[in-house]
Amino acid sequence: MTNRDGIIERVRAAGVVGAGGGGFPTHVKLAARADVLIANGAECEVLCYADKALMAAHAKEVLDGALLAAEATGAERVVLAVKEKHSELISSFKKYLRASPYSSIELLPLLDVYPVGDEFVLTFEATGRVVPQGGIPIDVGVVVQNVGTLYNVAEATRGAPVIERMVSVAGEVPRPSVFLAPIGASFNDLLRAVGVTSLRGLAVLDGGVMMGKLVDPARSFVSKTTTALTVLPDDSRAIAERSSSLERTFRIAKSVCDQCSFCTELCPRYMLGHTLRPHLMMRRAGFTLSQSDHILAEAHYCSECGICSLYACPLGISPRRVNTFLKGEFSRPRTNGSKPEPRAEFWDRRLPTSRLKARLGVGRYEARLPVHRGRIAVKTVTVSLKQHVGEVAMPVVSVGARVNKGQLLADVKPGVLGARIHTPISGRVEQITADGIVVTAE
């Protein structure tokens, strides 16, 4: 077994998946051959702070993971992308980058714009290469890995499985915090830890303001892809956009869209030269949907970043939600192999995060930045069997079994896309359901 194969196997055994939210099994991603490896520390999502806390606490491990990922993929160029406003983080990284083995890593300071952490946007900013629509960065020789993923890669080579992760809890909460939370911890455990005693008039997002999913915290648990919990007033613009029925969203699109095209002019994919045009989709979406309509099929190119819905549209229409629906209705268009040409306005139309926060009315929450409060202890975890892209992991333990911290709970068949699942606490397996495996500490 070569060192490359050894890295990939240890990453597979540890159950590492994309920690930035994608959840793609990392051992599969590292098996590709690339010439550029980008360590994504942009964390551009609004009111998310977990990656910053991770980099502050584990800069060396992140760099170790980047070099290991580069070795696995064959990448000769390694780029660490961090927002230039994080001067303390950059200074910390520079101390390591002055000496071997890290001196070959390039530091790329990023402007505080949204969505600079999107892997298509970041690939272009770091390399000048444009990912083709319908494609992925490896199509242009690039692998993008979140810094949390790279930390887990480094830990995997030391024999440590993924059983906990950094999670920030911010917004309308008494004590904004970042925790090292066990996989399977209840969202309610985290909310109580920051002083939330009632959610009357509030709503919870699994993720940040722009791309987070509206969830019931009593039935939601930390997974390998959980980056943040964001608590907002239930009448805020971000929550209202998600709470509105799909029927109402289509009705508004049909009746009030005036084709101003602001949604298209600020769309990051469109600015990169892709053919996605949200304003044309809004004009069609209120009428009969035809499988032959290539404009509607272009919904598959949408990254769901939310700029169109939460910033660009002056009428409160949600092209993002329409696109999400259309992805389920239309087959993915075939790619024609053409190379998109970024539009000249790309650099000028990048959206400053400060302006985005002001539009959404969430800037006030940054008056109290989250404090890193260390590891949060819980007595019970509900560990999902589907925390990744691919097949559901199958339990390898039974109800009543005693398990030790880090022990394998579920696995996927050899050759099947998926990821292993391990227990974050020692205890007894209380229940196994379609939702996951419940382990209670003894």
C-alpha positions in Angstrom: 0.0 0.0 0.0 1.4 3.4 -1.0 1.4 6.3 1.3 -1.3 7.8 -0.9 -3.4 4.7 -0.5 -2.8 4.7 3.2 -4.0 8.2 3.6 -7.2 7.5 1.7 -7.8 4.3 3.6 -7.4 5.9 7.0 -9.7 8.8 6.0 -12.3 6.2 4.9 -12.0 4.3 8.1 -12.5 7.4 10.2 -15.7 8.3 8.4 -14.5 11.7 7.2 -17.0 13.7 5.0 -17.1 17.3 3.8 -17.5 19.3 7.0 -18.5 22.5 5.3 -22.0 21.2 4.7 -21.7 19.1 1.6 -21.1 15.8 3.3 -19.4 14.2 0.3 -17.2 11.2 1.5 -13.7 12.6 1.7 -11.9 9.4 0.8 -13.6 9.4 -2.6 -12.7 13.1 -3.2 -9.1 12.4 -2.3 -8.9 9.5 -4.8 -9.2 12.0 -7.6 -6.0 13.5 -9.2 -5.6 17.3 -9.1 -2.9 19.9 -9.5 -4.4 22.4 -7.0 -5.6 21.8 -3.5 -7.6 24.7 -1.9 -8.0 24.7 1.9 -11.3 26.6 2.3 -11.3 28.8 5.4 -13.5 31.5 3.9 -16.5 30.8 6.1 -18.6 33.4 4.3 -22.0 32.3 5.6 -23.6 35.0 7.8 -23.4 34.5 11.6 -21.2 31.3 11.3 -18.1 31.2 13.4 -17.1 27.5 13.7 -14.3 27.4 11.1 -12.7 30.5 12.5 -12.7 28.9 16.0 -11.3 25.7 14.6 -8.5 27.5 12.7 -7.6 29.5 15.8 -7.3 26.4 18.0 -5.8 24.0 15.4 -3.9 25.9 12.8 -1.1 23.3 12.6 -3.6 20.4 12.2 -5.4 22.2 9.4 -2.1 22.7 7.6 -1.1 19.0 8.2 -4.5 18.0 6.7 -3.9 20.2 3.6 -0.5 18.6 3.0 -1.9 15.1 3.4 -4.8 15.9 1.0 -2.3 17.3 -1.5 -0.2 14.1 -1.2 -3.3 12.0 -1.8 -4.5 14.0 -4.8 -1.1 14.7 -6.3 -1.7 18.4 -6.1 1.6 20.4 -6.5 0.0 23.7 -5.5 -1.7 24.1 -2.1 -3.7 27.3 -1.3 -5.0 28.3 2.1 -7.9 30.8 1.7 -8.8 33.0 4.7 -10.5 36.3 4.9 -8.0 39.1 5.2 -10.1 40.7 8.0 -9.0 37.8 10.3 -5.6 39.3 10.9 -4.9 37.3 14.0 -5.6 34.0 12.2 -3.4 35.1 9.3 -0.6 35.9 11.6 -0.9 32.5 13.3 -0.8 30.7 10.0 2.2 32.7 8.8 4.3 31.5 11.7 3.9 28.0 10.4 4.2 28.9 6.7 7.7 30.3 7.2 9.2 26.9 7.7 9.2 23.4 6.3 7.0 21.4 5.7 4.5 24.2 5.4 6.5 26.8 3.4 5.1 25.5 0.1 1.5 26.5 1.1 0.3 29.8 -0.4 -1.8 32.1 1.8 -4.7 33.7 -0.1 -6.3 36.6 1.8 -9.9 37.0 0.7 -12.2 40.1 0.7 -15.2 39.9 3.1 -17.7 39.2 0.3 -20.5 36.7 -0.1 -20.3 33.9 -1.3 -16.6 33.8 -1.6 -16.5 30.4 0.2 -18.6 28.8 -2.6 -16.2 26.3 -4.2 -16.9 27.6 -7.7 -16.2 31.2 -6.7 -13.2 30.2 -4.6 -11.8 28.1 -7.5 -12.0 31.2 -9.8 -10.5 33.6 -7.2 -7.6 31.2 -6.4 -6.8 29.9 -9.8 -8.6 31.9 -12.5 -10.2 28.7 -13.7 -14.0 28.5 -14.2 -15.8 25.3 -13.2 -18.2 24.4 -16.1 -21.9 24.5 -15.3 -23.0 21.1 -14.2 -19.5 20.3 -13.3 -17.3 20.3 -10.1 -13.9 21.8 -9.4 -12.0 18.6 -10.2 -13.1 19.1 -13.8 -10.6 21.9 -13.9 -8.0 20.1 -11.8 -8.9 21.6 -8.4 -10.0 20.0 -5.2 -11.6 22.2 -2.6 -11.7 21.0 1.0 -13.1 22.9 4.0 -10.7 23.5 6.8 -12.8 21.4 9.1 -12.5 18.5 6.7 -8.7 18.9 6.6 -8.5 18.9 10.4 -10.4 15.6 10.3 -8.1 14.2 7.6 -5.1 15.0 9.9 -6.8 13.4 12.9 -7.8 10.3 10.8 -4.1 9.6 10.0 -3.6 9.5 13.7 -6.4 7.0 14.1 -9.1 9.3 15.3 -12.6 8.9 13.8 -15.0 11.8 13.3 -17.1 11.9 16.5 -17.3 15.6 17.3 -17.1 19.0 15.6 -17.1 22.7 16.1 -20.6 24.3 16.1 -21.4 28.0 16.6 -24.7 29.1 18.1 -25.5 32.7 17.4 -28.2 35.2 16.7 -31.0 36.0 19.2 -29.4 34.1 22.1 -28.1 35.3 25.5 -24.6 33.9 25.2 -23.4 33.4 21.6 -20.9 30.5 21.7 -18.8 28.0 19.8 -18.8 24.5 21.2 -16.9 21.3 20.4 -20.1 19.2 20.2 -20.4 15.4 20.0 -22.0 14.1 16.8 -25.6 13.3 17.7 -26.0 16.0 20.4 -29.5 17.5 20.4 -29.9 21.0 19.1 -31.8 21.7 22.3 -28.7 20.8 24.3 -26.8 23.5 22.5 -29.5 26.0 22.8 -29.8 25.5 26.6 -26.1 25.8 26.9 -26.3 29.4 25.5 -29.1 30.3 27.8 -32.2 29.9 25.5 -35.1 29.0 27.7 -37.9 29.6 25.3 -38.3 29.8 21.5 -41.5 31.8 21.6 -41.3 34.2 18.6 -38.1 32.7 17.4 -37.0 30.2 14.8 -33.9 28.0 14.4 -31.8 27.5 11.3 -29.4 24.5 10.9 -26.7 26.6 9.3 -26.3 30.3 8.7 -28.7 33.1 7.7 -28.3 32.6 4.0 -28.3 28.9 3.4 -29.4 27.3 6.7 -32.4 25.0 6.8 -35.4 25.8 9.1 -35.6 23.0 11.7 -37.3 21.8 14.8 -34.5 21.8 17.4 -36.3 19.1 19.5 -36.0 16.7 16.6 -32.6 17.8 15.2 -29.1 16.6 16.1 -25.6 17.6 15.4 -24.2 15.8 12.4 -20.8 15.8 10.7 -22.0 18.6 8.4 -23.5 20.8 11.1 -21.7 24.1 11.2 -24.0 26.4 13.1 -27.3 27.0 14.8 -28.7 30.4 14.0 -31.6 31.8 16.1 -33.7 34.6 14.6 -37.0 36.3 15.2 -39.7 34.3 13.3 -40.8 37.5 11.5 -37.3 38.2 10.1 -36.8 38.3 6.4 -34.6 35.2 6.4 -37.2 33.1 8.3 -40.2 34.5 6.4 -38.6 33.4 3.1 -38.3 29.9 4.3 -41.7 29.7 6.1 -43.8 30.8 3.1 -45.6 28.0 1.3 -44.3 26.9 -2.1 -47.7 27.6 -3.5 -47.5 31.2 -2.3 -44.0 31.6 -3.6 -45.1 30.5 -7.1 -48.2 32.8 -7.0 -46.1 35.8 -6.1 -43.5 35.0 -8.8 -46.4 34.8 -11.4 -48.2 37.9 -10.3 -45.6 40.5 -9.2 -42.2 39.7 -10.8 -41.4 42.8 -13.0 -38.4 41.3 -14.7 -36.0 43.8 -13.2 -33.3 41.1 -13.5 -31.5 42.1 -10.3 -31.6 38.4 -9.2 -29.6 37.5 -12.4 -27.2 40.4 -12.3 -26.1 39.5 -8.8 -26.2 35.7 -9.2 -22.6 34.3 -8.6 -23.1 31.5 -11.1 -24.3 33.9 -13.8 -21.3 36.2 -13.1 -19.0 33.2 -13.6 -20.4 32.9 -17.1 -23.0 30.2 -16.5 -26.3 30.4 -18.3 -28.5 30.4 -15.1 -30.9 33.4 -15.4 -33.3 33.5 -12.4 -35.4 36.3 -13.7 -36.3 34.3 -16.8 -37.1 31.3 -14.6 -39.5 33.4 -12.6 -41.3 34.5 -15.7 -41.9 30.9 -16.7 -42.3 29.3 -13.3 -45.8 30.6 -12.7 -47.2 28.8 -15.8 -47.2 25.2 -17.1 -43.9 23.5 -16.6 -42.5 21.8 -19.7 -39.7 19.2 -19.5 -38.5 20.6 -22.8 -37.9 24.1 -21.3 -34.2 24.4 -21.0 -34.5 27.6 -19.1 -36.3 25.9 -16.2 -33.9 22.9 -16.3 -31.0 25.4 -15.6 -32.3 25.4 -12.0 -29.7 22.6 -11.5 -27.0 25.1 -11.8 -28.2 27.1 -8.8 -26.0 26.9 -5.7 -28.9 28.1 -3.5 -26.7 30.8 -2.0 -29.8 33.0 -1.4 -28.6 36.3 -2.8 -31.5 36.4 -5.3 -34.1 35.8 -2.6 -32.7 37.6 0.5 -30.9 40.5 -1.1 -31.5 41.2 -4.8 -35.3 41.0 -5.2 -37.0 44.2 -4.2 -40.4 42.5 -4.2 -39.6 39.7 -1.8 -39.8 36.9 -4.4 -37.8 33.8 -3.7 -36.1 32.5 -6.9 -34.0 30.2 -4.7 -37.0 28.3 -3.4 -38.4 28.0 -7.0 -35.1 26.6 -8.2 -35.0 24.1 -5.3 -38.4 22.8 -6.4 -37.5 22.7 -10.1 -34.4 20.6 -9.4 -36.8 17.9 -8.3 -39.0 18.2 -11.3 -36.4 18.4 -14.1 -33.7 16.1 -15.2 -30.2 17.5 -15.0 -29.2 19.0 -18.3 -26.4 17.4 -20.2 -23.2 19.4 -20.2 -21.9 20.5 -23.6 -18.3 20.8 -22.7 -18.2 24.6 -23.3 -16.0 26.7 -21.1 -17.8 29.6 -19.4 -16.3 33.0 -19.7 -16.6 35.1 -16.5 -18.5 38.3 -17.0 -16.5 41.5 -16.8 -18.7 42.7 -13.9 -17.8 39.7 -11.7 -15.3 41.6 -9.6 -17.5 44.7 -9.1 -20.6 42.8 -8.2 -19.2 40.7 -5.4 -21.5 41.4 -2.4 -19.9 42.9 0.7 -21.0 40.9 3.7 -21.5 44.1 5.7 -24.1 45.3 3.2 -25.8 41.9 3.3 -26.0 41.9 7.1 -27.5 45.4 7.0 -30.1 44.4 4.5 -31.1 41.3 6.6 -31.0 43.3 9.9 -28.6 40.9 11.6 -25.6 43.1 12.0 -26.5 43.9 15.6 -25.8 40.3 16.6 -22.1 40.8 15.9 -21.9 43.2 18.8 -21.3 40.1 20.9 -19.2 37.6 19.0 -19.4 34.0 20.1 -17.0 32.8 22.8 -15.3 29.4 22.4 -16.5 27.5 25.4 -14.8 24.2 24.7 -16.4 20.7 24.7 -20.1 20.4 25.6 -21.0 17.2 27.5 -24.2 15.3 26.9 -25.7 12.2 28.3 -27.6 11.0 25.2 -26.8 11.2 21.5 -28.9 10.3 18.5 -26.4 9.5 15.7 -27.9 9.7 12.2 -27.1 6.9 9.8 -27.2 9.4 6.9 -24.8 12.3 7.5 -23.2 12.1 4.0 -23.8 11.9 0.3 -24.5 8.3 -0.8 -26.1 5.3 0.8 -27.4 5.1 4.4 -24.9 3.4 6.7 -26.1 0.1 8.1 -25.8 -0.6 11.9 -23.1 -3.0 13.0 -24.3 -2.9 16.7 -27.5 -4.1 18.3 -29.9 -2.7 20.9 -28.5 -3.3 24.4 -24.9 -3.4 23.3 -22.3 -1.5 25.3 -20.1 0.7 23.1 -16.9 2.6 23.8 -16.2 6.1 22.6 -15.0 6.0 19.0 -16.4 2.5 18.3 -17.9 1.8 14.9 -21.7 2.0 15.0 -22.6 1.7 11.3 -20.8 1.1 8.0 -21.5 1.0 4.2 -20.8 -2.0 1.9 -17.4 -2.0 0.2 -17.4 0.0 -3.0 -20.6 1.8 -2.1 -20.6 5.6 -1.8 -21.1 6.5 1.8 -19.3 6.9 5.2 -18.7 5.1 8.4 -20.4 6.3 11.6 -18.8 6.1 15.1 -20.1 6.7 18.6 -19.0 10.0 20.3 -19.6 8.7 23.8 -19.3 5.4 25.7 -22.5 3.8 26.9 -25.4 1.5 25.9 -27.2 1.4 22.6 -30.8 2.2 23.6 -32.5 2.3 20.3 -32.0 1.8 16.5 -34.4 3.5 14.1 -34.5 4.8 10.6 -33.5 8.1 12.1 -30.3 6.8 13.8 -28.8 5.1 16.7 -29.5 6.3 20.2 -26.6 5.9 22.7 -26.9 6.8 26.4 -23.9 7.2 28.7 -23.8 4.9 31.7 
